[in-house]
Amino acid sequence: MKTNKIIYYISTGLLTLLMLFSVSMYFFNNAEIQAAFTSFGYPTYIIYPLAIAKILGLITIWFVSNKSLKEWAYAGFFFNFVLAFFAHYMISDGEHMGALLAIVLLFVSYIFSKKVNNGK
């Protein structure tokens, strides 16, 4: 049980750091992010709502005990990461590995959150 908790906290912590880096880029390096979104063919008006959604998802994963909300947060991150992976891959900018890393961290966090919570 202790190993499961360690793996959960490490993977969720690394996922959190990755998302906080992403959110900080959205807020503090907006011109570069707008250029990236434009190259993907995405509208730039979704940058700030997406950043806020990422923050809310992190808060939900860490602090909310409602299982349904946690499932939705994990699902939202999953779809975001899959779409980010393919967006980066299709324009061949070499940034798709970050999204792939995020998917792996998300799966590990999700699987071990189930093991930790079912062990209680």
C-alpha positions, 0 to 999 in steps of 0.5 A, spaced: 500 500 500 505 504 501 508 503 494 502 505 491 501 511 495 508 513 493 507 512 485 501 515 486 503 522 489 510 522 484 506 521 478 500 526 480 506 531 482 509 530 476 503 531 472 501 537 476 508 540 475 507 539 467 500 542 468 502 548 472 508 549 467 503 549 461 498 554 465 504 559 466 505 559 459 498 560 457 498 566 462 505 569 461 507 567 454 501 568 451 503 571 444 507 564 443 501 560 445 497 564 440 502 563 435 502 555 436 494 555 437 494 559 430 498 554 427 494 548 429 488 551 426 485 552 433 481 559 435 486 563 440 480 565 444 480 558 448 487 559 451 485 562 457 478 558 458 483 552 457 488 554 462 482 555 467 480 548 466 487 545 467 487 549 474 480 547 476 482 539 474 488 539 478 484 542 484 479 537 483 484 531 482 488 533 489 482 536 493 475 534 491 473 527 494 467 526 489 469 521 485 465 523 479 468 530 479 475 526 479 473 522 473 471 528 469 477 531 471 481 525 469 477 524 462 478 532 461 486 531 461 486 525 457 482 528 451 486 535 452 493 531 452 490 526 446 488 532 442 495 536 444 499 530 441 496 529 435 496 537 434 503 537 435 505 530 431 501 533 425 504 539 424 511 536 426 514 541 431 517 536 435 513 537 441 508 531 441 513 528 446 511 532 452 503 530 450 505 523 450 509 524 457 503 527 460 498 521 457 503 516 461 503 520 467 495 521 467 494 513 466 499 512 472 496 517 476 489 514 475 491 507 476 494 508 482 489 513 485 484 507 484 489 502 488 490 507 493 482 509 494 480 502 494 485 500 499 482 505 504 
